[in-house]
Amino acid sequence: MIRSTLFLGLLAGTAAMWPTTWSGGVAAAISPSLDLAQRCAALVGQNGIDEATARGASSMPPAPPGAPPVAAGAMLPAHCEVFGTLDRHDGADGQQYAIRYHLRLPAVWNGRFFFQGGAGTNGVVGDALGFVGGGQAPALTLGYAVVSQDSGHDNRRNTDPERGGDIVFGSDPVARANYGGSSLKRVTDVAKAVIARLYGRAPERSYFVGCSKGGQEGMALAQRFPDEFDGIIAAAPGFSLPRAALAQVWDVQTFGTLAAQPGRSGFDFRRLPATFSEAQFGLVRAAVLAACDANDGLADGIVGRFERCTARRVLPQLRRRSCTAGAAGALCLSTAQIDALQRSLNGPRDAAGRSLYASFPWDGGIGTPGWRLWKTGSATLPALHILTGGPALAMIFIVPPSPLRADPQSYVDWETAFDMNRDAGRIYATDTTFPRSAWTDIAARSPDLSAFRTHGGKLIVPHGASDPVFSIADTLAWYREVQAREHGRADSFVRVFPVPGMNHCSGGPATDGFDAFAALVAWVEQGRAPERIVASAGPASPWPGRTRPLCPFPRIAIYRGRGSIEDAASFTCKGTGK
Ligand code: CA
């Protein structure tokens, strides 16, 4: 394994340096003659630190709900655990805000700093274990000093049921800017200062890893604070968050037409999960595979050329499965269902048909549980598009914010009344309270990465082709813009790795287990650019244990023509996905 070799080397090297690195440390460093518990306790009172506790080695806590399991048998090392509070302020909305961070400093440090990205609307301080995704061991267990943060609001303290619940922070411009990315620089600076104080030297390398909102944060760092990090993973980046929220509302409106009742405007949110049965989504997936699976040279349930899998190719297959094509009485799709799917994947549009965000490819993960979770929901959990997209758009992504009562039906009523033609421009609007637009504060979609390149930074962007909330088409369009600016040489420092079939950050009929972080470290520290990242399919996939290379866009995995189709060794990265 690349990583185990690499990190054993790092740890051995660090241990050898340990006694000598204290001399010549920064002036504020804590005396190295103290033991870890004493040095840890001495941190309190500076850098906003409220609490610092020495922890012994222990077994890993279980992975958070919904997250893939971390590597089996991983142990937490002895470390100093720190909680700090920065920049308390009274918000324009009467709430009291602060940036809270959580830092873990291992007794045996590998000399490196790791910033763990957030998720959703943040507001929780995070576990600071250094979650890297893909079932891999967290960074703390590898010797990294790890920080996580709440991005400037606290879901327990800052909540108001009449103003979106814990997204009330969208009504304060400072809290909004901190959520959008300002807190990243503040916490980075403070974490590096605490590291220098405890260990007597600055980190040699700094890494950031995040997915979704965390991916947006990685992009914000690469674009706005390009000198802070040497390596960044910005997976499934929400770097167009306000526009993606328009797509979420567009979907609620689109699938809502299937849940409409005569004489009622909008729809009852509880009716959305029944708009498609699981078996009907199985028909959709069968149509996609019939139209597009073999176009990459192998009918294996994976749509390698997902960019070519357009409505023009798939619609004939869907129509063969429609209830008007003689399939009546059997399992079939209604014309309204087919139209709704097509409208959803076409993405939000204004009245002139201009795209307000991006389209979504037809891919093999459409209609699978991780996709339905967002689009149509279930009897036990309303669609995340209802619960997240609408309220976030109302409270965080437009100016002025539009306060909503925190309940699903209020969200649906607001979402169905939202007029794309009239209201979408509010994501770019300003006023006296909000002199910066939500797009300015929260988007991180600039293709100008020149400062990050000059710094020597490396950026890896994994993204699922069946991501139902942040479209891979937006990420690939951005990468083409970066390539144009970089005269076709962007892959010297930034590479996108599409994962066919994968939903948001993980899941779906996909090889979603992979170690992008090891690939990033090898690129940063050894100059080995990732030509492929081997990924494996988990037990919930149709092919447990299958491996595939993930390929840097625009190359795709092509079968060599011999060898097991379950084995990545039988595939090569070549050609173009387009
Ligand atoms: Ca295929």
Residues whose N, C-alpha, C, O or C-beta is under 5 A from the ligand:
A	BS01	CA	D293 A294 D296 L298 A299 D300 G301 I302 V303 G304
